[in-house]
Amino acid sequence: MSERNKFLEPVTRENTAVVLVDHQVGLLSGVRDIPIGELKHNVVALARAATGLGIPLVVTTTAADSMWGPTTPELVETLPAGQKIIDRSTVNAWHDDRVREAIEGTGRRKLIFAGVSLEVCAALPAISATAAGYDAYVAVDASGTFSQTKREAGLLRMQQAGVIVSDYATLMVEALADNASPEAGLCYAALDMPFAVLVGQISAAYQG
């Protein structure tokens, strides 16, 4: 695929995997660019929607037994049964052979990354994946970091490297593709977008 075409080819259920990096309680405690409750909501919604659409997940932590603590419980509870969380020591998740092999094992060429922190845990493996020939996306609202400056610097670096920046709901709706799909209701429920309840109420009123 050419460098330009990767920006034009859609995300689908068949060509995409989601990589969740270091949504750990210790790291989350330092997040300042997005409310922590909103960040937890968004990454859980991303994981639920991806699972509902049959999109594989790769989940990883770093130093979970020491400095950064375990994966946030809200995310653990929503992961598919049997989902392995790979704990590593490398700063860049791509540099861990087990993580990279898990990604390769999905057979998908489009990778949606989300992580804490944005400019390290999401950006560095996304940049490495881009260098390895994958199409890397980062769901910025399912990621967080420790200052606005770090957020802005991370976004600039990713864009300079050809990483595609988006948000969790847009990426999952793009993968859904058709609102007539049997999975549409499940997908929108998983995304739990703030306006969805109102939309449902309006729809029910018209059907009444």
Beta strands, then each sheet from edge to edge (+ up, - down):
strand 1: 16-21
strand 2: 57-62
strand 3: 85-88
strand 4: 110-115
strand 5: 135-139
strand 6: 164-166
sheet 1: 3+ 2+ 1+ 4+ 5+ 6+
end
